Amino acid sequence: MPSLPRPVIDLTADEARRIALRAQGFLGAPDRKAGVRGVLRHLGAVQLDTISVLARSHELIPYARLGAIGRKAVDTAYWTPPTDGTSAARPHAFEYWSHAACILPLEEWPHFAFRRRAYRARPHWNHTLPDGVYDQVVKQLRAEGPLTATDLGGAKKTSEWWDWSGTKVAVERALMYGEVVCVERRGWKRVYDLAERAVPEHLLHDRLDDAECLRRLVRLAGQSLGVGTRADLADYHRLKGEQVDAVIADSGLVPVTVQDWSKPAWADPEALRTPPRGRHRTTLLSPFDSLIWERARTERIFGFTHRLEAYVPKPKRVYGYFAMPVLAGGRLVGRVDPAREGRTLVAKQVTLDGLRAVPAVAQALLEAASWVDCSDVRVERVDDPALREPLVRELTRALG
């Protein structure tokens, strides 16, 4: 690791927490005019995931920041190309590998050239590719236009989720190489198109060298986090630590020290210009929300241990299948493992940070219920049994 410049700014732990909250869109008035597309540009990446409990994670991300926006409007905002009526509609987002499979602003296409090159140079793959299938997929897309894997001939050889067909392997490889792009999901299926057709000509290039790409992504990570360590910055777009080291000095981020942080940190200079002030959002968070992507960072900033247990055997789960942290007053004050039964939102398991967290958790549950068109909330289990009655009473009072 290279020698580090001496930090000239000292931040308290509370200042760092508030900077992080503002950077992620949870402190201050939300930009409702910019809407979902504004959230995407602000965060730089919105993670996709197959799990859907209250809603899919990419819907929960803007909901957490903007409130109960129409769910249909969310997908429309991501995938429907805007048009001014005078020119052909162009997509404004694409799906690619960032922190994970993420929706990304289309203007960042050039900055993922380093990753496309790495995939092309990859020496081995988990799936074999039959001869001629790759070229056939590209030829079919060129002739027929945007298609799903099913349209191309099928995504799977068997019913097993992992058993991809040759066509699916080929189109996914073309996606990673950048010859094919996904700028739409249809019924949760990726819709593939040729990049040369979907990406505007001024963006469709791999001219930027790796250093330029990495410098941009590290700077974007710093802007989206507000303040972060080397590991935080690397995790945002899943870079390697040495990649961050190579460009951090030229990224535009400034070195800072943060009270009780044992590692060096960097901040977005814009985030340091004005103190973070404004109204805090109270909401349920997707386990895939970028505020809490990195477990060590979440523990460092909020003193909160976050873990997705969907893939943990049921007997070993502590907080539940899809436990959603509750954000209130700039703190993580509890967890709710939700489910839906008809028009009832079921809080299968609730963890509360004491009696003071009850009003906030009730508020978060009620807003989420309204958003997913549930008219009732039922609490099944509270980890501290003494807090169940106060929570139920608060919900009953609000529901009238």
N, C-alpha and C positions, 0 to 999 in steps of 0.2 A: 504494500500500500504506500503511495507517495506521501512525502511530508505535507502536512496540512497547514494552510495559512492560519494565523492566530485569529480566533474569533474576536470581533469587536463589539458584539451585541450579546448581552445576557438576558435570558428570558426566564421568568418563573415558570413553574409547572402549570400554574393556572393560565398564564398568558399563552403558553404553547397549546394548551387544550382548547382555548377559545379561538386561537388562530386556526387550528385544525377544523373546528366546527364551522367557522365562517367559510373556510376554503371548500368545505364539502357541502355547503349550502344549507346548514342547519342553524345558523345564527344571522339574524337580520331579516328584512322583508324579502320574501321570495320574488323572483322575477317572473310573474305570471304571464306577462306579455310574451316573453321568450318561450315560456312553456317547456314542454318535454324536450324539444330540440335545444333549448337553452341549457337545460340540465345536462344533456349529453355533451355539448360543447364545453360546459363548465367542468365536468368531471373528466372528460377526455376518453372515458371508456365506461360502458355499462355491461356488466356480466350477464350472460345468458345461462340458464340451467333448465333441465327438464322437469325438475320438481315443481309441482303446483299445488299449493295448499289453499291459502286465501286467493292467491293469484301467482303468476309466474314472476320470478325475481326481477326481470327487466321492467315489469309493470310496477312492482313495489318500490323501485328506486325513485322514480319521479313522484309517486304518491307520497313517499316519506318526506319529500322536500316541498311539494306544492299543495298537498292536501288531497281531498277527494275529487280529483279530476276524473272525467269519464274514461272508463277502461278501454272502450273502443277507440277513443281518441289517442290513447297511448301508442298502440300499434300503428295507427294511421300516421302519427307524428314521426315514428321511427322509419317506416318503410314506404310511405307514399311520397313520391317526388313532388316538390313544390314547383309551381309554374306561374309565370307572370302573364300568361295568355298570349305572349308574343314569340316565345321560343319553346323548343321541345323541353319537356320536363326532364330534369336530371336528378338522380338520387343524391341525397345529402349525407348518407351513412352507408357503411358496409360492415360486414361481419368478418372478423379475422382473429387470429390468436394473439392476444395481448396478455392481460393478467390470466385469463383463461379464454374460452370462446366469448368474445365481446362484440357489442355494437360500438363502432368507432366513427368519428366524424370523417367524411370522405376526404377532406383536405389533408388528412394525415396519411393518406395512401403512400405518398413518396417516402415517408419516414419509416415505413416498415419494409423498405427494400432490403435492409440488412438481414431481416428474418427470412424473407423470400429467398435470398441468396443462400442462406444457411440451409434451408430445406432442400434446395436444388443440389447442394453439395453433400447432403446427408448420405453416409455410406451404406446404411441398412434401413429397412422398414419392417414393421411388424406384419404387414400384409403383403403377400406376393401379388404381382400385377401381370396377368396374362398378356402375351404378345399382341400388339395391335389394338388393345382395348382403349388405351389412353388417346391415341389418335382418332379412334372412332367416336369417343365421347366429344372431343373438341369439334369434330366434323359435324356431329349431330346438333350440337348447340349452335354452330355457325349457320346450319341450314334451317333449324326450327325455332330458334330464339330461346328465351329463358325457360328452363325446365327443372323439375324436381328430380331426385334420384329415381323415384318411381316412374316418372315420364321417360327417363333414360333407359329403363329396362329393369328396375328393381334395386332396392337398397340392400337386401339380405339374401343369402343363399338358403338359410333355414330360419326358423323362428327365433333362434338365439340372437340376442341383441348385438353380440360382438361379431357375428359371422357375416361380414360384409360380402356382397357380390363383387365381381371384378369391376363392374361399372361404378359402384360406389367407391371402391378403392381408387379408381382412376380419377373420378371427378373431385374427390377430396384431395388427391395429390395435386391436381391441376389448381385447386383452390390455394393450397399452400405455396405452390410455385408462383402464383399470381397471374397465370394465364386465364383462370376462371375466377369470378368474384360472386359473392352472395350479397345482394343489395335488397333482399326481401325474404321474409318468411311467410309461408302460406300454410295455415293449419299446422303450425310448428315445423313444417318441412322447409329446409333450405331451398331457395330457388336460385339456380345457378345460371350465370350468363357469361359470355366472353368479356373479359376485362376491357378489351379494346372497344367494346360497344357500350359498356355501362359507365366506365370511368372517363371523365372529361380529358381531352387530349393534353391539356396543360399539366395534368396531374399524373398521367399514365406514363411513368418513366421510373427507371431505377438508377438515375444518374447520381444520386447522393451517395457518397461513400459511407462506410459503416460509422465513422466518427461523427459525421453530420447527423445521421439518423439517431445515434445514441445521445448526442448532445441535446437534440430536440426532445426526445422522450424523457430524458432526465429532467430537463427544464419543465416539461408538462407535468411530470410527476410531482415536482416541487410546488408548482402552482396549485395542483389539485389537492395536495396534502397540507399546504401552508408551511409546514415545518416537518422535517423528518431526518432520520439517520440514514446512513448508507444503505442499510438493509431495507428500510422503509422505501427509499427511492428505487432500489432495485426491484422490490416486490411488485410495485404498482403495474409495471408492464412486463414483469418476469424477465428482467435483465440479470446478468451475472454481476457479482460484486466488482470484479476487475473491469467490467465494461463501464460501470459507474465511475470507478477510480480514474479511468482514462480520460474522461470528459468533464468531470465535476468542476474543475477549475475554470473551464470556459463555458459553463452552462448558464451563467447569469445568476445562479443561486449564491447566497452569501452565507459564510460560516457563522454559526451562533453556538452559544452554550445554553443548555436548558437544565434548570434545577432538577436534580435527582436522576438525570439521564446519564448513564455511564459511558455512552458512546458519543462521538462528535456528531453534530447536526448541521443542517443547512436549511435556509428559509427562502421563500419567495420574497424578493425585496418589496414588491407591491403589498404583500401581507403585513410588512412591518411599518408601512407609512402611516397607517391610522389604527388606533386601538379598535379591536373587534367589539362592537356593541350591537345591541338590538334584541329583538324578541327571540327566545329559544323555541324550537319546535318540539312538540310532544308527539311521539309516534312510535309505532312498531317498526323495527328494522328487519329487512331481509338478512338472513345469515350471510348472503352474498353481497351485502352493501359495501361499497368501497370505504366507508368510514371505518369498518371493522374487518377488512380483508386480512390484515396481518395480525395474528394472535398476540405476538410479543408487543407490538405497538399498542394494541387495544388494552393490554394489561398495564403497559407503561403509562398511557394517557388517562385511562379511566379506572384503573384498578379492578378490572373486570375480566374474568376468564370466559372467553367465547369459543365454543366448539360446535360444529355441525354434527349432530348425532344420527342423521338419516342413514348413514352407512355403518352405524354401530349396531351390533345385535341387540334386539329389544331388551333382554334382561340386563344388559350392561349400560343402558342409557341412564343418564343422571337427570337431564332437564327435558328430554322429549325428542321426538322425531325431527321437528322443524322449529326448535325453540327460537323465538324471535326476541332479541333484546329490546327493551323499552327505553327510549331516550326521552328525558324530561329535564328541563332546567340545565341542559348541557351536561348531564350525567347519565350513566346507564344505571337505571334504578330497579331493574327486574327483568324477568323473561316470561314469555307466554308461548306455550306450545299449542297452536290453534288447529281447529278443524271446522268443517261446515257440515251441518245436518239440515238439509232443506234451507229454511230462512233463519236458522239459528247458528250463530257463531259460537262454537264450543271452545272454551279455554280448558283444554284437557289437563294441563299442568301449569301452575303459575308459581313463580319465585319472586318474592318481594323483598326489597331492601328496607324492611321495617314498615311501621304503620304510616310513616310520612309518604311512602311511595304509593299508597292506595289510591288517592285521587288521580294521580297521573296515569297509573295503569288502567284505571277505569275509563278515563278519557280516551286513552289510546285504543282500548277495546271497542268503545262505542263508535269512534270515528271509523275504525276499520270495518266494523259491522255495517255501518251505513254505506260505506264505499262498495262493499261486495253485495249490497242489497239484502242484508240480513236485518230483520226487525227485532231480534231478541239475542241476548247473550247469556250463555249458561256456563257457570264455573264448576268444573268437576273436582279438581284437586288443587290445594294450595300447600306448598311445601311446609309452611308454618301454619298449622291448623288454626291457631289463634287469629290469623289475619283473614281467614276465609269469610267470616261473617261481616267484618267491616267492608270488604271488597264487594260482596253480594249486596250489602245495604247501599253502597255508593252507586252500584249499577242500577238497582231497583229504583232508587230515587231519581236518577237521570232518565230512565226509561218511562217513568211516570206510571 
